[in-house]
Amino acid sequence: MGSNPKDLRISSLAFTTLDRIPQRYTSKGDNVSPPLAWSGLPAGTQELALICYDPDAPMPRGFTH
């Protein structure tokens, strides 16, 4: 496991970098979370949080998930 924050990676088999998230994972689809894989976590990591800004959300200023 890495200890440098630059080693932290998150990926998904559901879509690739810069692709749109497939509809299945949106409120217009099944509204389920996509599968995520984390790597490069510092030793001893017990919890993770992912915060995303969604500029395409149908709200005046987007939405933060």
N, CA, C, O and CB atoms as a CASP TS submission, in Angstrom:
PFRMAT TS
TARGET T0000
AUTHOR 0000-0000-0000
METHOD Language model
MODEL 1
PARENT N/A
ATOM      1  N   MET     1       0.833  -1.186   0.000  1.00  0.00           N
ATOM      2  CA  MET     1       0.000   0.000   0.000  1.00  0.00           C
ATOM      3  C   MET     1       0.876   1.248   0.000  1.00  0.00           C
ATOM      4  O   MET     1       1.919   1.295   0.653  1.00  0.00           O
ATOM      5  CB  MET     1      -0.947  -0.001   1.212  1.00  0.00           C
ATOM      6  N   GLY     2       0.437   2.244  -0.737  1.00  0.00           N
ATOM      7  CA  GLY     2       1.193   3.482  -0.822  1.00  0.00           C
ATOM      8  C   GLY     2       1.004   4.365   0.395  1.00  0.00           C
ATOM      9  O   GLY     2       0.056   4.186   1.161  1.00  0.00           O
ATOM     10  N   SER     3       1.899   5.312   0.571  1.00  0.00           N
ATOM     11  CA  SER     3       1.753   6.264   1.663  1.00  0.00           C
ATOM     12  C   SER     3       1.772   7.701   1.141  1.00  0.00           C
ATOM     13  O   SER     3       1.600   8.640   1.918  1.00  0.00           O
ATOM     14  CB  SER     3       2.864   6.062   2.698  1.00  0.00           C
ATOM     15  N   ASN     4       1.977   7.879  -0.154  1.00  0.00           N
ATOM     16  CA  ASN     4       1.981   9.182  -0.773  1.00  0.00           C
ATOM     17  C   ASN     4       0.590   9.448  -1.339  1.00  0.00           C
ATOM     18  O   ASN     4       0.067   8.609  -2.073  1.00  0.00           O
ATOM     19  CB  ASN     4       3.070   9.275  -1.876  1.00  0.00           C
ATOM     20  N   PRO     5      -0.033  10.596  -1.021  1.00  0.00           N
ATOM     21  CA  PRO     5      -1.378  10.869  -1.558  1.00  0.00           C
ATOM     22  C   PRO     5      -1.455  10.775  -3.080  1.00  0.00           C
ATOM     23  O   PRO     5      -2.526  10.510  -3.626  1.00  0.00           O
ATOM     24  CB  PRO     5      -1.828  12.242  -1.126  1.00  0.00           C
ATOM     25  N   LYS     6      -0.341  10.988  -3.765  1.00  0.00           N
ATOM     26  CA  LYS     6      -0.324  10.880  -5.223  1.00  0.00           C
ATOM     27  C   LYS     6      -0.517   9.433  -5.689  1.00  0.00           C
ATOM     28  O   LYS     6      -0.817   9.198  -6.859  1.00  0.00           O
ATOM     29  CB  LYS     6       0.990  11.433  -5.773  1.00  0.00           C
ATOM     30  N   ASP     7      -0.347   8.466  -4.788  1.00  0.00           N
ATOM     31  CA  ASP     7      -0.521   7.058  -5.128  1.00  0.00           C
ATOM     32  C   ASP     7      -1.988   6.630  -5.112  1.00  0.00           C
ATOM     33  O   ASP     7      -2.329   5.575  -5.647  1.00  0.00           O
ATOM     34  CB  ASP     7       0.271   6.197  -4.169  1.00  0.00           C
ATOM     35  N   LEU     8      -2.858   7.438  -4.504  1.00  0.00           N
ATOM     36  CA  LEU     8      -4.268   7.086  -4.368  1.00  0.00           C
ATOM     37  C   LEU     8      -4.943   7.073  -5.731  1.00  0.00           C
ATOM     38  O   LEU     8      -4.847   8.041  -6.485  1.00  0.00           O
ATOM     39  CB  LEU     8      -4.985   8.066  -3.425  1.00  0.00           C
ATOM     40  N   ARG     9      -5.629   5.971  -6.050  1.00  0.00           N
ATOM     41  CA  ARG     9      -6.334   5.826  -7.324  1.00  0.00           C
ATOM     42  C   ARG     9      -7.728   5.279  -7.067  1.00  0.00           C
ATOM     43  O   ARG     9      -7.933   4.450  -6.180  1.00  0.00           O
ATOM     44  CB  ARG     9      -5.552   4.899  -8.293  1.00  0.00           C
ATOM     45  N   ILE    10      -8.676   5.751  -7.853  1.00  0.00           N
ATOM     46  CA  ILE    10     -10.026   5.206  -7.826  1.00  0.00           C
ATOM     47  C   ILE    10     -10.396   4.904  -9.273  1.00  0.00           C
ATOM     48  O   ILE    10     -10.125   5.699 -10.172  1.00  0.00           O
ATOM     49  CB  ILE    10     -11.058   6.204  -7.150  1.00  0.00           C
ATOM     50  N   SER    11     -11.013   3.752  -9.486  1.00  0.00           N
ATOM     51  CA  SER    11     -11.389   3.361 -10.839  1.00  0.00           C
ATOM     52  C   SER    11     -12.697   2.589 -10.800  1.00  0.00           C
ATOM     53  O   SER    11     -13.175   2.193  -9.737  1.00  0.00           O
ATOM     54  CB  SER    11     -10.277   2.515 -11.500  1.00  0.00           C
ATOM     55  N   SER    12     -13.263   2.386 -11.978  1.00  0.00           N
ATOM     56  CA  SER    12     -14.495   1.621 -12.092  1.00  0.00           C
ATOM     57  C   SER    12     -14.477   0.863 -13.404  1.00  0.00           C
ATOM     58  O   SER    12     -14.022   1.376 -14.426  1.00  0.00           O
ATOM     59  CB  SER    12     -15.740   2.540 -12.000  1.00  0.00           C
ATOM     60  N   LEU    13     -14.973  -0.354 -13.367  1.00  0.00           N
ATOM     61  CA  LEU    13     -15.114  -1.132 -14.599  1.00  0.00           C
ATOM     62  C   LEU    13     -16.358  -0.710 -15.372  1.00  0.00           C
ATOM     63  O   LEU    13     -16.556  -1.155 -16.502  1.00  0.00           O
ATOM     64  CB  LEU    13     -15.175  -2.631 -14.283  1.00  0.00           C
ATOM     65  N   ALA    14     -17.207   0.147 -14.781  1.00  0.00           N
ATOM     66  CA  ALA    14     -18.458   0.561 -15.409  1.00  0.00           C
ATOM     67  C   ALA    14     -18.252   1.656 -16.460  1.00  0.00           C
ATOM     68  O   ALA    14     -19.088   1.819 -17.349  1.00  0.00           O
ATOM     69  CB  ALA    14     -19.428   1.046 -14.349  1.00  0.00           C
ATOM     70  N   PHE    15     -17.155   2.404 -16.369  1.00  0.00           N
ATOM     71  CA  PHE    15     -16.876   3.482 -17.319  1.00  0.00           C
ATOM     72  C   PHE    15     -15.408   3.841 -17.236  1.00  0.00           C
ATOM     73  O   PHE    15     -14.723   3.442 -16.294  1.00  0.00           O
ATOM     74  CB  PHE    15     -17.763   4.727 -17.040  1.00  0.00           C
ATOM     75  N   THR    16     -14.915   4.592 -18.215  1.00  0.00           N
ATOM     76  CA  THR    16     -13.508   4.970 -18.230  1.00  0.00           C
ATOM     77  C   THR    16     -13.363   6.480 -17.989  1.00  0.00           C
ATOM     78  O   THR    16     -14.347   7.218 -18.015  1.00  0.00           O
ATOM     79  CB  THR    16     -12.854   4.568 -19.573  1.00  0.00           C
ATOM     80  N   THR    17     -12.165   6.908 -17.763  1.00  0.00           N
ATOM     81  CA  THR    17     -11.863   8.306 -17.503  1.00  0.00           C
ATOM     82  C   THR    17     -12.429   9.195 -18.610  1.00  0.00           C
ATOM     83  O   THR    17     -12.261   8.914 -19.797  1.00  0.00           O
ATOM     84  CB  THR    17     -10.348   8.511 -17.375  1.00  0.00           C
ATOM     85  N   LEU    18     -13.091  10.253 -18.206  1.00  0.00           N
ATOM     86  CA  LEU    18     -13.699  11.256 -19.071  1.00  0.00           C
ATOM     87  C   LEU    18     -14.931  10.768 -19.831  1.00  0.00           C
ATOM     88  O   LEU    18     -15.494  11.524 -20.623  1.00  0.00           O
ATOM     89  CB  LEU    18     -12.687  11.738 -20.044  1.00  0.00           C
ATOM     90  N   ASP    19     -15.365   9.520 -19.610  1.00  0.00           N
ATOM     91  CA  ASP    19     -16.622   9.041 -20.187  1.00  0.00           C
ATOM     92  C   ASP    19     -17.778   9.471 -19.302  1.00  0.00           C
ATOM     93  O   ASP    19     -17.601   9.720 -18.110  1.00  0.00           O
ATOM     94  CB  ASP    19     -16.608   7.499 -20.356  1.00  0.00           C
ATOM     95  N   ARG    20     -18.961   9.557 -19.892  1.00  0.00           N
ATOM     96  CA  ARG    20     -20.166   9.796 -19.098  1.00  0.00           C
ATOM     97  C   ARG    20     -20.471   8.536 -18.296  1.00  0.00           C
ATOM     98  O   ARG    20     -20.208   7.420 -18.746  1.00  0.00           O
ATOM     99  CB  ARG    20     -21.380  10.192 -20.007  1.00  0.00           C
ATOM    100  N   ILE    21     -21.021   8.726 -17.120  1.00  0.00           N
ATOM    101  CA  ILE    21     -21.449   7.584 -16.319  1.00  0.00           C
ATOM    102  C   ILE    21     -22.654   6.960 -17.016  1.00  0.00           C
ATOM    103  O   ILE    21     -23.589   7.679 -17.370  1.00  0.00           O
ATOM    104  CB  ILE    21     -21.795   8.008 -14.841  1.00  0.00           C
ATOM    105  N   PRO    22     -22.661   5.647 -17.222  1.00  0.00           N
ATOM    106  CA  PRO    22     -23.783   5.000 -17.889  1.00  0.00           C
ATOM    107  C   PRO    22     -25.109   5.284 -17.169  1.00  0.00           C
ATOM    108  O   PRO    22     -25.151   5.418 -15.946  1.00  0.00           O
ATOM    109  CB  PRO    22     -23.543   3.494 -17.972  1.00  0.00           C
ATOM    110  N   GLN    23     -26.177   5.370 -17.949  1.00  0.00           N
ATOM    111  CA  GLN    23     -27.496   5.733 -17.418  1.00  0.00           C
ATOM    112  C   GLN    23     -27.927   4.845 -16.261  1.00  0.00           C
ATOM    113  O   GLN    23     -28.629   5.305 -15.360  1.00  0.00           O
ATOM    114  CB  GLN    23     -28.532   5.664 -18.514  1.00  0.00           C
ATOM    115  N   ARG    24     -27.519   3.582 -16.269  1.00  0.00           N
ATOM    116  CA  ARG    24     -27.888   2.665 -15.176  1.00  0.00           C
ATOM    117  C   ARG    24     -27.545   3.255 -13.806  1.00  0.00           C
ATOM    118  O   ARG    24     -28.249   3.011 -12.826  1.00  0.00           O
ATOM    119  CB  ARG    24     -27.175   1.312 -15.354  1.00  0.00           C
ATOM    120  N   TYR    25     -26.475   4.022 -13.744  1.00  0.00           N
ATOM    121  CA  TYR    25     -25.997   4.556 -12.470  1.00  0.00           C
ATOM    122  C   TYR    25     -26.510   5.971 -12.198  1.00  0.00           C
ATOM    123  O   TYR    25     -25.953   6.680 -11.360  1.00  0.00           O
ATOM    124  CB  TYR    25     -24.482   4.552 -12.447  1.00  0.00           C
ATOM    125  N   THR    26     -27.556   6.382 -12.894  1.00  0.00           N
ATOM    126  CA  THR    26     -28.128   7.709 -12.712  1.00  0.00           C
ATOM    127  C   THR    26     -29.571   7.597 -12.228  1.00  0.00           C
ATOM    128  O   THR    26     -30.132   6.504 -12.158  1.00  0.00           O
ATOM    129  CB  THR    26     -28.058   8.516 -14.024  1.00  0.00           C
ATOM    130  N   SER    27     -30.160   8.741 -11.897  1.00  0.00           N
ATOM    131  CA  SER    27     -31.561   8.740 -11.464  1.00  0.00           C
ATOM    132  C   SER    27     -32.506   8.407 -12.616  1.00  0.00           C
ATOM    133  O   SER    27     -33.674   8.097 -12.381  1.00  0.00           O
ATOM    134  CB  SER    27     -31.930  10.098 -10.868  1.00  0.00           C
ATOM    135  N   LYS    28     -32.025   8.464 -13.846  1.00  0.00           N
ATOM    136  CA  LYS    28     -32.844   8.085 -15.004  1.00  0.00           C
ATOM    137  C   LYS    28     -32.754   6.590 -15.292  1.00  0.00           C
ATOM    138  O   LYS    28     -33.477   6.071 -16.143  1.00  0.00           O
ATOM    139  CB  LYS    28     -32.412   8.876 -16.241  1.00  0.00           C
ATOM    140  N   GLY    29     -31.880   5.911 -14.592  1.00  0.00           N
ATOM    141  CA  GLY    29     -31.718   4.470 -14.746  1.00  0.00           C
ATOM    142  C   GLY    29     -32.094   3.762 -13.466  1.00  0.00           C
ATOM    143  O   GLY    29     -33.129   4.054 -12.867  1.00  0.00           O
ATOM    144  N   ASP    30     -31.250   2.823 -13.042  1.00  0.00           N
ATOM    145  CA  ASP    30     -31.497   2.054 -11.814  1.00  0.00           C
ATOM    146  C   ASP    30     -31.102   2.825 -10.554  1.00  0.00           C
ATOM    147  O   ASP    30     -31.428   2.412  -9.441  1.00  0.00           O
ATOM    148  CB  ASP    30     -30.735   0.737 -11.863  1.00  0.00           C
ATOM    149  N   ASN    31     -30.390   3.963 -10.735  1.00  0.00           N
ATOM    150  CA  ASN    31     -29.971   4.798  -9.614  1.00  0.00           C
ATOM    151  C   ASN    31     -29.163   4.022  -8.575  1.00  0.00           C
ATOM    152  O   ASN    31     -29.347   4.188  -7.369  1.00  0.00           O
ATOM    153  CB  ASN    31     -31.182   5.417  -8.957  1.00  0.00           C
ATOM    154  N   VAL    32     -28.270   3.178  -9.070  1.00  0.00           N
ATOM    155  CA  VAL    32     -27.388   2.415  -8.182  1.00  0.00           C
ATOM    156  C   VAL    32     -25.973   2.972  -8.307  1.00  0.00           C
ATOM    157  O   VAL    32     -25.629   3.594  -9.312  1.00  0.00           O
ATOM    158  CB  VAL    32     -27.421   0.882  -8.524  1.00  0.00           C
ATOM    159  N   SER    33     -25.171   2.747  -7.300  1.00  0.00           N
ATOM    160  CA  SER    33     -23.786   3.206  -7.329  1.00  0.00           C
ATOM    161  C   SER    33     -22.960   2.331  -8.260  1.00  0.00           C
ATOM    162  O   SER    33     -23.136   1.112  -8.269  1.00  0.00           O
ATOM    163  CB  SER    33     -23.182   3.202  -5.916  1.00  0.00           C
ATOM    164  N   PRO    34     -22.062   2.923  -9.046  1.00  0.00           N
ATOM    165  CA  PRO    34     -21.199   2.112  -9.892  1.00  0.00           C
ATOM    166  C   PRO    34     -20.167   1.386  -9.030  1.00  0.00           C
ATOM    167  O   PRO    34     -19.828   1.853  -7.943  1.00  0.00           O
ATOM    168  CB  PRO    34     -20.501   2.987 -10.962  1.00  0.00           C
ATOM    169  N   PRO    35     -19.670   0.254  -9.507  1.00  0.00           N
ATOM    170  CA  PRO    35     -18.624  -0.430  -8.755  1.00  0.00           C
ATOM    171  C   PRO    35     -17.343   0.412  -8.776  1.00  0.00           C
ATOM    172  O   PRO    35     -16.937   0.907  -9.827  1.00  0.00           O
ATOM    173  CB  PRO    35     -18.361  -1.847  -9.339  1.00  0.00           C
ATOM    174  N   LEU    36     -16.719   0.566  -7.620  1.00  0.00           N
ATOM    175  CA  LEU    36     -15.492   1.355  -7.500  1.00  0.00           C
ATOM    176  C   LEU    36     -14.377   0.496  -6.931  1.00  0.00           C
ATOM    177  O   LEU    36     -14.613  -0.373  -6.092  1.00  0.00           O
ATOM    178  CB  LEU    36     -15.720   2.596  -6.612  1.00  0.00           C
ATOM    179  N   ALA    37     -13.170   0.744  -7.392  1.00  0.00           N
ATOM    180  CA  ALA    37     -11.979   0.067  -6.864  1.00  0.00           C
ATOM    181  C   ALA    37     -10.989   1.141  -6.424  1.00  0.00           C
ATOM    182  O   ALA    37     -10.735   2.098  -7.156  1.00  0.00           O
ATOM    183  CB  ALA    37     -11.334  -0.897  -7.937  1.00  0.00           C
ATOM    184  N   TRP    38     -10.440   0.981  -5.244  1.00  0.00           N
ATOM    185  CA  TRP    38      -9.487   1.926  -4.675  1.00  0.00           C
ATOM    186  C   TRP    38      -8.131   1.252  -4.584  1.00  0.00           C
ATOM    187  O   TRP    38      -8.045   0.070  -4.252  1.00  0.00           O
ATOM    188  CB  TRP    38      -9.952   2.428  -3.280  1.00  0.00           C
ATOM    189  N   SER    39      -7.069   1.994  -4.876  1.00  0.00           N
ATOM    190  CA  SER    39      -5.714   1.454  -4.715  1.00  0.00           C
ATOM    191  C   SER    39      -4.795   2.575  -4.228  1.00  0.00           C
ATOM    192  O   SER    39      -5.127   3.757  -4.313  1.00  0.00           O
ATOM    193  CB  SER    39      -5.183   0.840  -6.059  1.00  0.00           C
ATOM    194  N   GLY    40      -3.644   2.176  -3.722  1.00  0.00           N
ATOM    195  CA  GLY    40      -2.672   3.144  -3.232  1.00  0.00           C
ATOM    196  C   GLY    40      -3.042   3.779  -1.915  1.00  0.00           C
ATOM    197  O   GLY    40      -2.572   4.871  -1.593  1.00  0.00           O
ATOM    198  N   LEU    41      -3.887   3.100  -1.144  1.00  0.00           N
ATOM    199  CA  LEU    41      -4.318   3.649   0.145  1.00  0.00           C
ATOM    200  C   LEU    41      -3.186   3.603   1.162  1.00  0.00           C
ATOM    201  O   LEU    41      -2.421   2.640   1.195  1.00  0.00           O
ATOM    202  CB  LEU    41      -5.535   2.881   0.677  1.00  0.00           C
ATOM    203  N   PRO    42      -3.075   4.635   1.990  1.00  0.00           N
ATOM    204  CA  PRO    42      -2.070   4.590   3.057  1.00  0.00           C
ATOM    205  C   PRO    42      -2.354   3.431   4.020  1.00  0.00           C
ATOM    206  O   PRO    42      -3.510   3.097   4.277  1.00  0.00           O
ATOM    207  CB  PRO    42      -2.041   5.933   3.829  1.00  0.00           C
ATOM    208  N   ALA    43      -1.319   2.841   4.531  1.00  0.00           N
ATOM    209  CA  ALA    43      -1.467   1.752   5.509  1.00  0.00           C
ATOM    210  C   ALA    43      -2.323   2.230   6.665  1.00  0.00           C
ATOM    211  O   ALA    43      -2.157   3.352   7.143  1.00  0.00           O
ATOM    212  CB  ALA    43      -0.082   1.264   6.024  1.00  0.00           C
ATOM    213  N   GLY    44      -3.235   1.388   7.116  1.00  0.00           N
ATOM    214  CA  GLY    44      -4.083   1.716   8.251  1.00  0.00           C
ATOM    215  C   GLY    44      -5.371   2.438   7.878  1.00  0.00           C
ATOM    216  O   GLY    44      -6.175   2.750   8.756  1.00  0.00           O
ATOM    217  N   THR    45      -5.581   2.707   6.600  1.00  0.00           N
ATOM    218  CA  THR    45      -6.816   3.387   6.186  1.00  0.00           C
ATOM    219  C   THR    45      -8.012   2.543   6.592  1.00  0.00           C
ATOM    220  O   THR    45      -8.057   1.345   6.315  1.00  0.00           O
ATOM    221  CB  THR    45      -6.829   3.648   4.650  1.00  0.00           C
ATOM    222  N   GLN    46      -8.986   3.174   7.251  1.00  0.00           N
ATOM    223  CA  GLN    46     -10.173   2.456   7.699  1.00  0.00           C
ATOM    224  C   GLN    46     -11.443   2.936   7.022  1.00  0.00           C
ATOM    225  O   GLN    46     -12.408   2.180   6.914  1.00  0.00           O
ATOM    226  CB  GLN    46     -10.319   2.590   9.183  1.00  0.00           C
ATOM    227  N   GLU    47     -11.458   4.174   6.565  1.00  0.00           N
ATOM    228  CA  GLU    47     -12.658   4.721   5.929  1.00  0.00           C
ATOM    229  C   GLU    47     -12.255   5.604   4.762  1.00  0.00           C
ATOM    230  O   GLU    47     -11.167   6.180   4.739  1.00  0.00           O
ATOM    231  CB  GLU    47     -13.513   5.519   6.944  1.00  0.00           C
ATOM    232  N   LEU    48     -13.157   5.699   3.794  1.00  0.00           N
ATOM    233  CA  LEU    48     -12.964   6.566   2.641  1.00  0.00           C
ATOM    234  C   LEU    48     -14.249   7.335   2.373  1.00  0.00           C
ATOM    235  O   LEU    48     -15.340   6.861   2.692  1.00  0.00           O
ATOM    236  CB  LEU    48     -12.539   5.749   1.395  1.00  0.00           C
ATOM    237  N   ALA    49     -14.123   8.497   1.798  1.00  0.00           N
ATOM    238  CA  ALA    49     -15.288   9.283   1.375  1.00  0.00           C
ATOM    239  C   ALA    49     -15.010   9.810  -0.022  1.00  0.00           C
ATOM    240  O   ALA    49     -13.900  10.248  -0.325  1.00  0.00           O
ATOM    241  CB  ALA    49     -15.591  10.460   2.374  1.00  0.00           C
ATOM    242  N   LEU    50     -16.018   9.762  -0.855  1.00  0.00           N
ATOM    243  CA  LEU    50     -15.900  10.286  -2.208  1.00  0.00           C
ATOM    244  C   LEU    50     -16.938  11.393  -2.372  1.00  0.00           C
ATOM    245  O   LEU    50     -18.135  11.159  -2.206  1.00  0.00           O
ATOM    246  CB  LEU    50     -16.094   9.156  -3.281  1.00  0.00           C
ATOM    247  N   ILE    51     -16.480  12.583  -2.694  1.00  0.00           N
ATOM    248  CA  ILE    51     -17.371  13.726  -2.902  1.00  0.00           C
ATOM    249  C   ILE    51     -17.216  14.147  -4.356  1.00  0.00           C
ATOM    250  O   ILE    51     -16.100  14.346  -4.837  1.00  0.00           O
ATOM    251  CB  ILE    51     -17.042  14.921  -1.912  1.00  0.00           C
ATOM    252  N   CYS    52     -18.337  14.280  -5.052  1.00  0.00           N
ATOM    253  CA  CYS    52     -18.306  14.634  -6.475  1.00  0.00           C
ATOM    254  C   CYS    52     -19.187  15.837  -6.742  1.00  0.00           C
ATOM    255  O   CYS    52     -20.306  15.928  -6.236  1.00  0.00           O
ATOM    256  CB  CYS    52     -18.755  13.449  -7.342  1.00  0.00           C
ATOM    257  N   TYR    53     -18.676  16.752  -7.536  1.00  0.00           N
ATOM    258  CA  TYR    53     -19.480  17.881  -8.007  1.00  0.00           C
ATOM    259  C   TYR    53     -20.039  17.501  -9.373  1.00  0.00           C
ATOM    260  O   TYR    53     -19.297  17.062 -10.252  1.00  0.00           O
ATOM    261  CB  TYR    53     -18.631  19.214  -8.083  1.00  0.00           C
ATOM    262  N   ASP    54     -21.327  17.667  -9.547  1.00  0.00           N
ATOM    263  CA  ASP    54     -22.027  17.284 -10.770  1.00  0.00           C
ATOM    264  C   ASP    54     -22.564  18.545 -11.454  1.00  0.00           C
ATOM    265  O   ASP    54     -23.668  18.990 -11.141  1.00  0.00           O
ATOM    266  CB  ASP    54     -23.186  16.282 -10.460  1.00  0.00           C
ATOM    267  N   PRO    55     -21.795  19.127 -12.386  1.00  0.00           N
ATOM    268  CA  PRO    55     -22.237  20.361 -13.023  1.00  0.00           C
ATOM    269  C   PRO    55     -23.417  20.156 -13.967  1.00  0.00           C
ATOM    270  O   PRO    55     -24.079  21.126 -14.337  1.00  0.00           O
ATOM    271  CB  PRO    55     -21.096  20.978 -13.776  1.00  0.00           C
ATOM    272  N   ASP    56     -23.695  18.910 -14.366  1.00  0.00           N
ATOM    273  CA  ASP    56     -24.802  18.623 -15.285  1.00  0.00           C
ATOM    274  C   ASP    56     -26.120  18.360 -14.574  1.00  0.00           C
ATOM    275  O   ASP    56     -27.141  18.153 -15.230  1.00  0.00           O
ATOM    276  CB  ASP    56     -24.459  17.438 -16.141  1.00  0.00           C
ATOM    277  N   ALA    57     -26.118  18.365 -13.255  1.00  0.00           N
ATOM    278  CA  ALA    57     -27.359  18.118 -12.511  1.00  0.00           C
ATOM    279  C   ALA    57     -28.380  19.205 -12.842  1.00  0.00           C
ATOM    280  O   ALA    57     -28.006  20.352 -13.085  1.00  0.00           O
ATOM    281  CB  ALA    57     -27.088  18.071 -10.976  1.00  0.00           C
ATOM    282  N   PRO    58     -29.652  18.856 -12.854  1.00  0.00           N
ATOM    283  CA  PRO    58     -30.682  19.836 -13.222  1.00  0.00           C
ATOM    284  C   PRO    58     -30.989  20.821 -12.096  1.00  0.00           C
ATOM    285  O   PRO    58     -32.130  20.940 -11.651  1.00  0.00           O
ATOM    286  CB  PRO    58     -31.957  19.117 -13.624  1.00  0.00           C
ATOM    287  N   MET    59     -29.974  21.507 -11.655  1.00  0.00           N
ATOM    288  CA  MET    59     -30.099  22.516 -10.615  1.00  0.00           C
ATOM    289  C   MET    59     -29.293  23.726 -11.074  1.00  0.00           C
ATOM    290  O   MET    59     -28.356  23.569 -11.857  1.00  0.00           O
ATOM    291  CB  MET    59     -29.602  21.980  -9.213  1.00  0.00           C
ATOM    292  N   PRO    60     -29.627  24.919 -10.615  1.00  0.00           N
ATOM    293  CA  PRO    60     -28.946  26.132 -11.103  1.00  0.00           C
ATOM    294  C   PRO    60     -27.420  26.102 -10.987  1.00  0.00           C
ATOM    295  O   PRO    60     -26.726  26.626 -11.858  1.00  0.00           O
ATOM    296  CB  PRO    60     -29.457  27.318 -10.353  1.00  0.00           C
ATOM    297  N   ARG    61     -26.901  25.505  -9.942  1.00  0.00           N
ATOM    298  CA  ARG    61     -25.447  25.470  -9.728  1.00  0.00           C
ATOM    299  C   ARG    61     -24.898  24.058  -9.685  1.00  0.00           C
ATOM    300  O   ARG    61     -23.849  23.818  -9.086  1.00  0.00           O
ATOM    301  CB  ARG    61     -25.094  26.184  -8.445  1.00  0.00           C
ATOM    302  N   GLY    62     -25.594  23.121 -10.312  1.00  0.00           N
ATOM    303  CA  GLY    62     -25.139  21.735 -10.260  1.00  0.00           C
ATOM    304  C   GLY    62     -25.503  21.124  -8.912  1.00  0.00           C
ATOM    305  O   GLY    62     -26.363  21.631  -8.191  1.00  0.00           O
ATOM    306  N   PHE    63     -24.838  20.039  -8.593  1.00  0.00           N
ATOM    307  CA  PHE    63     -25.135  19.328  -7.337  1.00  0.00           C
ATOM    308  C   PHE    63     -23.874  18.660  -6.837  1.00  0.00           C
ATOM    309  O   PHE    63     -23.090  18.139  -7.630  1.00  0.00           O
ATOM    310  CB  PHE    63     -26.267  18.275  -7.532  1.00  0.00           C
ATOM    311  N   THR    64     -23.670  18.669  -5.543  1.00  0.00           N
ATOM    312  CA  THR    64     -22.543  17.970  -4.927  1.00  0.00           C
ATOM    313  C   THR    64     -23.071  16.699  -4.280  1.00  0.00           C
ATOM    314  O   THR    64     -23.946  16.745  -3.415  1.00  0.00           O
ATOM    315  CB  THR    64     -21.810  18.875  -3.876  1.00  0.00           C
ATOM    316  N   HIS    65     -22.533  15.568  -4.708  1.00  0.00           N
ATOM    317  CA  HIS    65     -22.928  14.262  -4.165  1.00  0.00           C
ATOM    318  C   HIS    65     -22.010  13.907  -3.012  1.00  0.00           C
ATOM    319  O   HIS    65     -22.162  12.846  -2.406  1.00  0.00           O
ATOM    320  CB  HIS    65     -22.883  13.156  -5.261  1.00  0.00           C
TER
END
